[in-house]
Amino acid sequence: MNERPGLSFDDFQRWRRPIEVGFWVALVILNAGFNALVALTDHPDVDTWKPWVWEFSSALLILALIPFVIALERRWPFRVDTWRHSLPRHLLATVPFSLIHVTGMVALRRLCYVLVGSHDQFGAHYGYEYLKDIRTYFVIIALLCLSRLWLIRWQGEARLLAAPDEGQPAEPVERPERFLVRKLGREFLLNASEVE
């Protein structure tokens, strides 16, 4: 049998949790870093460390809330056939998501300011932050849906039969009579005429 180089679905399953955690951590850290650089450009008169505190306090809370969003998306999957049922629940979930994010973010910022000896006070701008948080919440949902689609496609999709290891193929490989379909760990042969 021909072995394809690279990461197989089974290999990915063994490393799935660290890969997913690494993805979220890298995404949130990169986003916070770029946002801090933009804030430094937008506010050249503030101390250099402040935008980093602003952005990374938010990032830490978002990272802490991602498992909450994942659990809710599993409970109310956001798919083509379920979105009408799931959307109101997810919209409602954005409220505690934003409240926890903003409250925790402000608390972390105050703690950092106290540790540095600064006396700036933060107000919790819940309305402004909610508009950003609802977008963040649904970006997380969208990434979860895209990853689920990608995994379903990777786990089982139709593809052309490969040439045999030995001898001539029983039918033309360019235009076969049948397709090999792998779905949910099982293999099926489908007639090409049924697929068209």
Secondary structure, DSSP 4 states (H G I P E B T S, - for coil): -PPPPS--HHHHHHHHHHHHHHHHHHHHHHHHHHHHHHHHHH-TTS-THHHHHHHHHHHHHHHHHHHHHHHHHHHS---TTTHHHHHHHHHHHHHHHHHHHHHHHHHHHHHHHHHHT--------HHHHHHHHHHHHHHHHHHHHHHHHHHHHHHS-EEPPPPPSSS--SS-SSS-SEEEEEETTEEEEEEHHHH-
